[in-house]
Amino acid sequence: MAAWLEELKEAAPCPVLPGEPSAARASYRAGGPFEALALPASSAELSRLMSLSSSLGVPVTVLGAMTNVLVGDKGLPGLTVCTAGMTGLSLDGTSLRAAAGEPWDSAVRAACGAGLCGLERTSGIPGTVGGAAKMNAGAYGQETFDTLSEIEAVDRRGERLLLQRSGLRWSYRAVEGLDGLAVTAVVFSLKRGSPPALEAERERILAARAAKQPLDLPSAGSVFRRPPGDYASRLIDACGLKGLTRGGAAVSEKHAGFIVNTGGATAADIRGLMDEVRERVRERTGVELRLEQVLLGDF
Ligand SMILES: Cc1cc2nc3c(=O)[nH]c(=O)nc-3n(C[C@H](O)[C@H](O)[C@H](O)COP(=O)(O)OP(=O)(O)OC[C@H]3O[C@@H](n4cnc5c(N)ncnc54)[C@H](O)[C@@H]3O)c2cc1C
């Protein structure tokens, strides 16, 4: 075990697990080990981890529920912090505050149940509130930054920051101004709506997602970003790539925008299939697909 890891384990305020397999936690169910995985339960613990790892000179990767990442088979060096244990939700009038590790969909459900609108069409997006803030996750014409008003975060030295919406820049599945920061909580400014109408919209969206997406197999959602004026899934389907396989990875027959792990896929299988799809779509259509998913570590 590296000397920094011994020191970190000794001083950390929460469990730090050496060699934990990412495949056991990431939604792709593939990928190599984290050199060290820390599991903070609060923003105070996260802050302490950030300052300890910074003083030890260790690189840090902050993750949520790992539903939009692929870790290479050789693993991810340095410290990985999983924020999924940092949960909590509170409502104050039309304001909803959610801790970074709160499951996104539980925040949406709470808002709909309280008759607050602005999140309902994002029902069923997997992952955490922190991950959604970093990715500007969205679906069915609604995205995280439509209603996000503030982000609480800690920086690399463990200092707490409060970021206002006006100080950030966001676009489709991308946010500028959060690099190097760990999101600890997000505040949403919602509007009053009718609880039955919101519940009905939520049910409609959940049913639409179940009908379109291969939710029975491990994946990390849409692999590629939507190219301007089109859909990656439409292009992939039009190129006849549904069902294309590499090892245990396959382009989903149900939704061509997803790569699924049909059993025993390695990260190299998934990565190789991503590259092949991009190449074949470029050759056939001239469109260069860009990855939405985040590749981490060594492949
Ligand atoms: C079946 C399925 C369907 C999906 N459908 C959608 C969809 O409709 N729309 C959509 O937008 N996405 C979708 N996704 C992708 C994914 O669920 C979202 O991107 C989600 O917001 C990622 O959250 P996470 O907690 O899993 O983040 P992770 O995958 O853990 O991390 C994603 C990125 O966010 C960063 N990050 C995570 N937490 C923090 C934090 N606390 N502080 C700082 N950075 C952080 C990570 O470093 C990484 O860069 C889908 C995925 C699956 C498996």
The ligand as an ORCA input file, in Angstrom:
! r2SCAN-3c Opt
* xyz 0 1
  C     -30.365      3.873    -17.293
  C     -29.763      5.265    -17.282
  C     -30.502      6.325    -17.779
  C     -29.981      7.616    -17.763
  N     -30.744      8.638    -18.239
  C     -30.270      9.902    -18.195
  C     -31.073     10.992    -18.649
  O     -32.231     10.833    -19.037
  N     -30.529     12.239    -18.614
  C     -29.265     12.463    -18.173
  O     -28.840     13.631    -18.158
  N     -28.474     11.449    -17.737
  C     -28.944     10.183    -17.735
  N     -28.157      9.157    -17.291
  C     -26.773      9.422    -16.890
  C     -26.593      9.699    -15.381
  O     -27.596      9.066    -14.634
  C     -26.586     11.192    -15.062
  O     -25.543     11.851    -15.766
  C     -26.418     11.451    -13.564
  O     -26.709     12.802    -13.304
  C     -25.026     11.118    -13.038
  O     -25.066     11.194    -11.608
  P     -24.073     10.307    -10.733
  O     -24.304     10.656     -9.310
  O     -24.210      8.879    -11.068
  O     -22.663     10.863    -11.228
  P     -21.331     10.035    -11.509
  O     -21.568      9.112    -12.653
  O     -20.817      9.463    -10.255
  O     -20.368     11.216    -11.993
  C     -20.641     11.915    -13.183
  C     -19.755     13.161    -13.244
  O     -20.146     14.053    -12.201
  C     -19.050     14.299    -11.310
  N     -19.607     14.321     -9.949
  C     -20.487     13.426     -9.393
  N     -20.806     13.808     -8.143
  C     -20.112     14.952     -7.894
  C     -20.013     15.828     -6.766
  N     -20.676     15.609     -5.631
  N     -19.210     16.906     -6.877
  C     -18.518     17.166     -8.008
  N     -18.574     16.373     -9.103
  C     -19.354     15.278     -9.047
  C     -18.068     13.152    -11.544
  O     -16.731     13.530    -11.260
  C     -18.276     12.863    -13.023
  O     -17.536     13.782    -13.799
  C     -28.661      7.836    -17.281
  C     -27.925      6.762    -16.773
  C     -28.466      5.491    -16.763
  C     -27.673      4.356    -16.176
*
